[in-house]
Amino acid sequence: MGDNVVALTPFVRIVLRYGAGVILGLEAGNILAGDPDLVLAVAMALSLIAERAYAIAKRKGLPT
């Protein structure tokens, strides 16, 4: 899982910056994207969601 998290961090940083920027304003987006702990936590959550979705798809015989 560690490699997945590292691979996701740039994506998460971009999503946090622009997603929060649209909703909360540009400064809030920059603050959230600049917080490495938050970026890591979101990347870990996305990695766990992806792994869980893969396991469910595999169990149900869906394409993986």
N, CA, C and O atoms as a printed pandas DataFrame, in Angstrom:
     atom_number atom_name residue_name chain_id  residue_number  x_coord  y_coord  z_coord
0              1         N          MET        A               1    0.826   -1.199    0.000
1              2        CA          MET        A               1    0.000    0.000    0.000
2              3         C          MET        A               1    0.863    1.252    0.000
3              4         O          MET        A               1    0.407    2.296   -0.468
4              5         N          GLY        A               2    2.070    1.193    0.497
5              6        CA          GLY        A               2    2.914    2.372    0.586
6              7         C          GLY        A               2    3.197    3.005   -0.756
7              8         O          GLY        A               2    3.195    4.230   -0.872
8              9         N          ASP        A               3    3.446    2.185   -1.787
9             10        CA          ASP        A               3    3.716    2.731   -3.113
10            11         C          ASP        A               3    2.483    3.418   -3.689
11            12         O          ASP        A               3    2.595    4.435   -4.373
12            13         N          ASN        A               4    1.306    2.859   -3.410
13            14        CA          ASN        A               4    0.070    3.482   -3.891
14            15         C          ASN        A               4   -0.115    4.867   -3.283
15            16         O          ASN        A               4   -0.513    5.805   -3.973
16            17         N          VAL        A               5    0.168    4.989   -2.013
17            18        CA          VAL        A               5    0.000    6.266   -1.316
18            19         C          VAL        A               5    0.958    7.299   -1.889
19            20         O          VAL        A               5    0.565    8.438   -2.140
20            21         N          VAL        A               6    2.208    6.913   -2.096
21            22        CA          VAL        A               6    3.200    7.835   -2.644
22            23         C          VAL        A               6    2.801    8.264   -4.050
23            24         O          VAL        A               6    2.969    9.429   -4.413
24            25         N          ALA        A               7    2.280    7.344   -4.837
25            26        CA          ALA        A               7    1.868    7.674   -6.201
26            27         C          ALA        A               7    0.664    8.609   -6.221
27            28         O          ALA        A               7    0.501    9.385   -7.163
28            29         N          LEU        A               8   -0.170    8.546   -5.207
29            30        CA          LEU        A               8   -1.378    9.375   -5.162
30            31         C          LEU        A               8   -1.141   10.788   -4.629
31            32         O          LEU        A               8   -1.958   11.675   -4.875
32            33         N          THR        A               9   -0.059   11.015   -3.915
33            34        CA          THR        A               9    0.088   12.308   -3.247
34            35         C          THR        A               9    0.074   13.501   -4.194
35            36         O          THR        A               9   -0.540   14.508   -3.841
36            37         N          PRO        A              10    0.703   13.469   -5.374
37            38        CA          PRO        A              10    0.585   14.644   -6.251
38            39         C          PRO        A              10   -0.854   14.883   -6.697
39            40         O          PRO        A              10   -1.311   16.025   -6.753
40            41         N          PHE        A              11   -1.563   13.806   -7.012
41            42        CA          PHE        A              11   -2.958   13.919   -7.417
42            43         C          PHE        A              11   -3.804   14.498   -6.289
43            44         O          PHE        A              11   -4.629   15.383   -6.517
44            45         N          VAL        A              12   -3.601   14.005   -5.089
45            46        CA          VAL        A              12   -4.366   14.482   -3.930
46            47         C          VAL        A              12   -4.075   15.953   -3.678
47            48         O          VAL        A              12   -4.987   16.724   -3.379
48            49         N          ARG        A              13   -2.828   16.343   -3.793
49            50        CA          ARG        A              13   -2.458   17.743   -3.576
50            51         C          ARG        A              13   -3.186   18.648   -4.575
51            52         O          ARG        A              13   -3.679   19.711   -4.200
52            53         N          ILE        A              14   -3.254   18.234   -5.833
53            54        CA          ILE        A              14   -3.946   19.020   -6.857
54            55         C          ILE        A              14   -5.437   19.082   -6.566
55            56         O          ILE        A              14   -6.044   20.151   -6.643
56            57         N          VAL        A              15   -6.033   17.932   -6.230
57            58        CA          VAL        A              15   -7.472   17.896   -5.947
58            59         C          VAL        A              15   -7.802   18.765   -4.735
59            60         O          VAL        A              15   -8.780   19.512   -4.753
60            61         N          LEU        A              16   -6.994   18.669   -3.691
61            62        CA          LEU        A              16   -7.244   19.500   -2.513
62            63         C          LEU        A              16   -7.145   20.983   -2.853
63            64         O          LEU        A              16   -7.989   21.782   -2.448
64            65         N          ARG        A              17   -6.107   21.338   -3.598
65            66        CA          ARG        A              17   -5.908   22.748   -3.920
66            67         C          ARG        A              17   -7.081   23.302   -4.712
67            68         O          ARG        A              17   -7.646   24.331   -4.341
68            69         N          TYR        A              18   -7.458   22.629   -5.805
69            70        CA          TYR        A              18   -8.498   23.179   -6.668
70            71         C          TYR        A              18   -9.900   22.881   -6.158
71            72         O          TYR        A              18  -10.799   23.710   -6.302
72            73         N          GLY        A              19  -10.097   21.712   -5.567
73            74        CA          GLY        A              19  -11.419   21.397   -5.013
74            75         C          GLY        A              19  -11.786   22.316   -3.870
75            76         O          GLY        A              19  -12.882   22.876   -3.840
76            77         N          ALA        A              20  -10.869   22.473   -2.927
77            78        CA          ALA        A              20  -11.137   23.379   -1.809
78            79         C          ALA        A              20  -11.119   24.827   -2.280
79            80         O          ALA        A              20  -11.834   25.671   -1.741
80            81         N          GLY        A              21  -10.303   25.109   -3.283
81            82        CA          GLY        A              21  -10.258   26.474   -3.811
82            83         C          GLY        A              21  -11.589   26.895   -4.402
83            84         O          GLY        A              21  -12.012   28.040   -4.243
84            85         N          VAL        A              22  -12.250   25.974   -5.083
85            86        CA          VAL        A              22  -13.555   26.276   -5.677
86            87         C          VAL        A              22  -14.606   26.449   -4.588
87            88         O          VAL        A              22  -15.436   27.356   -4.650
88            89         N          ILE        A              23  -14.563   25.576   -3.595
89            90        CA          ILE        A              23  -15.596   25.588   -2.558
90            91         C          ILE        A              23  -15.320   26.641   -1.479
91            92         O          ILE        A              23  -16.217   27.390   -1.093
92            93         N          LEU        A              24  -14.088   26.693   -1.002
93            94        CA          LEU        A              24  -13.767   27.543    0.149
94            95         C          LEU        A              24  -12.974   28.796   -0.192
95            96         O          LEU        A              24  -12.828   29.688    0.644
96            97         N          GLY        A              25  -12.471   28.867   -1.394
97            98        CA          GLY        A              25  -11.652   30.010   -1.782
98            99         C          GLY        A              25  -10.218   29.581   -2.033
99           100         O          GLY        A              25   -9.760   28.562   -1.514
100          101         N          LEU        A              26   -9.525   30.358   -2.822
101          102        CA          LEU        A              26   -8.177   30.010   -3.253
102          103         C          LEU        A              26   -7.206   29.861   -2.092
103          104         O          LEU        A              26   -6.393   28.937   -2.085
104          105         N          GLU        A              27   -7.274   30.740   -1.126
105          106        CA          GLU        A              27   -6.328   30.675   -0.010
106          107         C          GLU        A              27   -6.516   29.390    0.806
107          108         O          GLU        A              27   -5.536   28.764    1.211
108          109         N          ALA        A              28   -7.756   29.003    1.043
109          110        CA          ALA        A              28   -8.013   27.759    1.781
110          111         C          ALA        A              28   -7.491   26.557    1.005
111          112         O          ALA        A              28   -6.934   25.634    1.598
112          113         N          GLY        A              29   -7.662   26.557   -0.305
113          114        CA          GLY        A              29   -7.148   25.470   -1.131
114          115         C          GLY        A              29   -5.641   25.351   -1.049
115          116         O          GLY        A              29   -5.102   24.248   -0.955
116          117         N          ASN        A              30   -4.958   26.488   -1.083
117          118        CA          ASN        A              30   -3.497   26.483   -0.972
118          119         C          ASN        A              30   -3.034   25.997    0.397
119          120         O          ASN        A              30   -2.029   25.295    0.503
120          121         N          ILE        A              31   -3.758   26.368    1.431
121          122        CA          ILE        A              31   -3.399   25.934    2.784
122          123         C          ILE        A              31   -3.567   24.418    2.912
123          124         O          ILE        A              31   -2.687   23.739    3.441
124          125         N          LEU        A              32   -4.693   23.887    2.428
125          126        CA          LEU        A              32   -4.932   22.445    2.516
126          127         C          LEU        A              32   -3.920   21.659    1.697
127          128         O          LEU        A              32   -3.432   20.623    2.150
128          129         N          ALA        A              33   -3.599   22.133    0.500
129          130        CA          ALA        A              33   -2.647   21.430   -0.350
130          131         C          ALA        A              33   -1.234   21.505    0.215
131          132         O          ALA        A              33   -0.402   20.654   -0.096
132          133         N          GLY        A              34   -0.955   22.498    1.031
133          134        CA          GLY        A              34    0.361   22.651    1.615
134          135         C          GLY        A              34    0.557   21.881    2.904
135          136         O          GLY        A              34    1.658   21.870    3.454
136          137         N          ASP        A              35   -0.488   21.238    3.397
137          138        CA          ASP        A              35   -0.396   20.465    4.643
138          139         C          ASP        A              35   -0.043   19.015    4.305
139          140         O          ASP        A              35   -0.916   18.261    3.876
140          141         N          PRO        A              36    1.208   18.611    4.487
141          142        CA          PRO        A              36    1.609   17.256    4.087
142          143         C          PRO        A              36    0.884   16.146    4.859
143          144         O          PRO        A              36    0.669   15.062    4.317
144          145         N          ASP        A              37    0.514   16.401    6.096
145          146        CA          ASP        A              37   -0.216   15.386    6.862
146          147         C          ASP        A              37   -1.601   15.148    6.271
147          148         O          ASP        A              37   -2.047   14.005    6.165
148          149         N          LEU        A              38   -2.271   16.215    5.893
149          150        CA          LEU        A              38   -3.595   16.082    5.292
150          151         C          LEU        A              38   -3.502   15.402    3.933
151          152         O          LEU        A              38   -4.319   14.539    3.612
152          153         N          VAL        A              39   -2.520   15.782    3.141
153          154        CA          VAL        A              39   -2.335   15.157    1.830
154          155         C          VAL        A              39   -2.091   13.662    1.991
155          156         O          VAL        A              39   -2.667   12.858    1.259
156          157         N          LEU        A              40   -1.250   13.288    2.933
157          158        CA          LEU        A              40   -0.960   11.876    3.175
158          159         C          LEU        A              40   -2.206   11.132    3.652
159          160         O          LEU        A              40   -2.459   10.011    3.210
160          161         N          ALA        A              41   -2.982   11.735    4.540
161          162        CA          ALA        A              41   -4.197   11.088    5.047
162          163         C          ALA        A              41   -5.209   10.864    3.925
163          164         O          ALA        A              41   -5.823    9.800    3.849
164          165         N          VAL        A              42   -5.385   11.846    3.065
165          166        CA          VAL        A              42   -6.329   11.691    1.950
166          167         C          VAL        A              42   -5.814   10.650    0.961
167          168         O          VAL        A              42   -6.592    9.845    0.449
168          169         N          ALA        A              43   -4.513   10.660    0.689
169          170        CA          ALA        A              43   -3.934    9.670   -0.222
170          171         C          ALA        A              43   -4.107    8.262    0.336
171          172         O          ALA        A              43   -4.414    7.334   -0.412
172          173         N          MET        A              44   -3.916    8.096    1.626
173          174        CA          MET        A              44   -4.102    6.789    2.246
174          175         C          MET        A              44   -5.558    6.343    2.148
175          176         O          MET        A              44   -5.841    5.179    1.866
176          177         N          ALA        A              45   -6.472    7.268    2.381
177          178        CA          ALA        A              45   -7.894    6.935    2.293
178          179         C          ALA        A              45   -8.268    6.524    0.872
179          180         O          ALA        A              45   -9.000    5.553    0.685
180          181         N          LEU        A              46   -7.775    7.251   -0.131
181          182        CA          LEU        A              46   -8.066    6.904   -1.521
182          183         C          LEU        A              46   -7.468    5.551   -1.880
183          184         O          LEU        A              46   -8.085    4.778   -2.612
184          185         N          SER        A              47   -6.297    5.264   -1.382
185          186        CA          SER        A              47   -5.660    3.978   -1.637
186          187         C          SER        A              47   -6.467    2.838   -1.028
187          188         O          SER        A              47   -6.664    1.800   -1.660
188          189         N          LEU        A              48   -6.925    3.034    0.186
189          190        CA          LEU        A              48   -7.752    2.009    0.840
190          191         C          LEU        A              48   -9.068    1.789    0.103
191          192         O          LEU        A              48   -9.510    0.650   -0.045
192          193         N          ILE        A              49   -9.692    2.853   -0.355
193          194        CA          ILE        A              49  -10.941    2.746   -1.113
194          195         C          ILE        A              49  -10.705    1.978   -2.408
195          196         O          ILE        A              49  -11.504    1.117   -2.778
196          197         N          ALA        A              50   -9.610    2.287   -3.096
197          198        CA          ALA        A              50   -9.306    1.601   -4.353
198          199         C          ALA        A              50   -9.052    0.112   -4.122
199          200         O          ALA        A              50   -9.534   -0.726   -4.884
200          201         N          GLU        A              51   -8.304   -0.217   -3.082
201          202        CA          GLU        A              51   -8.021   -1.625   -2.787
202          203         C          GLU        A              51   -9.304   -2.372   -2.405
203          204         O          GLU        A              51   -9.496   -3.522   -2.800
204          205         N          ARG        A              52  -10.161   -1.731   -1.653
205          206        CA          ARG        A              52  -11.428   -2.361   -1.254
206          207         C          ARG        A              52  -12.322   -2.585   -2.471
207          208         O          ARG        A              52  -12.943   -3.641   -2.596
208          209         N          ALA        A              53  -12.393   -1.595   -3.371
209          210        CA          ALA        A              53  -13.196   -1.739   -4.587
210          211         C          ALA        A              53  -12.658   -2.878   -5.453
211          212         O          ALA        A              53  -13.435   -3.631   -6.040
212          213         N          TYR        A              54  -11.346   -3.005   -5.532
213          214        CA          TYR        A              54  -10.738   -4.103   -6.285
214          215         C          TYR        A              54  -11.119   -5.450   -5.682
215          216         O          TYR        A              54  -11.480   -6.376   -6.409
216          217         N          ALA        A              55  -11.043   -5.563   -4.370
217          218        CA          ALA        A              55  -11.373   -6.822   -3.703
218          219         C          ALA        A              55  -12.841   -7.201   -3.923
219          220         O          ALA        A              55  -13.157   -8.369   -4.150
220          221         N          ILE        A              56  -13.719   -6.228   -3.855
221          222        CA          ILE        A              56  -15.146   -6.492   -4.064
222          223         C          ILE        A              56  -15.389   -6.930   -5.504
223          224         O          ILE        A              56  -16.127   -7.884   -5.751
224          225         N          ALA        A              57  -14.768   -6.231   -6.455
225          226        CA          ALA        A              57  -14.935   -6.584   -7.870
226          227         C          ALA        A              57  -14.396   -7.982   -8.147
227          228         O          ALA        A              57  -15.012   -8.762   -8.873
228          229         N          LYS        A              58  -13.260   -8.286   -7.572
229          230        CA          LYS        A              58  -12.647   -9.605   -7.765
230          231         C          LYS        A              58  -13.554  -10.699   -7.199
231          232         O          LYS        A              58  -13.749  -11.739   -7.828
232          233         N          ARG        A              59  -14.102  -10.458   -6.017
233          234        CA          ARG        A              59  -14.967  -11.445   -5.373
234          235         C          ARG        A              59  -16.243  -11.675   -6.164
235          236         O          ARG        A              59  -16.741  -12.800   -6.213
236          237         N          LYS        A              60  -16.780  -10.632   -6.783
237          238        CA          LYS        A              60  -18.023  -10.757   -7.541
238          239         C          LYS        A              60  -17.795  -11.189   -8.989
239          240         O          LYS        A              60  -18.749  -11.340   -9.752
240          241         N          GLY        A              61  -16.527  -11.387   -9.366
241          242        CA          GLY        A              61  -16.219  -11.831  -10.712
242          243         C          GLY        A              61  -16.286  -10.732  -11.761
243          244         O          GLY        A              61  -16.380  -11.015  -12.955
244          245         N          LEU        A              62  -16.240   -9.502  -11.327
245          246        CA          LEU        A              62  -16.261   -8.376  -12.266
246          247         C          LEU        A              62  -14.861   -8.173  -12.847
247          248         O          LEU        A              62  -13.881   -8.631  -12.260
248          249         N          PRO        A              63  -14.755   -7.500  -13.979
249          250        CA          PRO        A              63  -13.428   -7.264  -14.547
250          251         C          PRO        A              63  -12.579   -6.387  -13.627
251          252         O          PRO        A              63  -13.063   -5.407  -13.061
252          253         N          THR        A              64  -11.315   -6.755  -13.490
253          254        CA          THR        A              64  -10.423   -5.985  -12.607
254          255         C          THR        A              64   -9.207   -5.496  -13.347
255          256         O          THR        A              64   -8.352   -4.834  -12.759
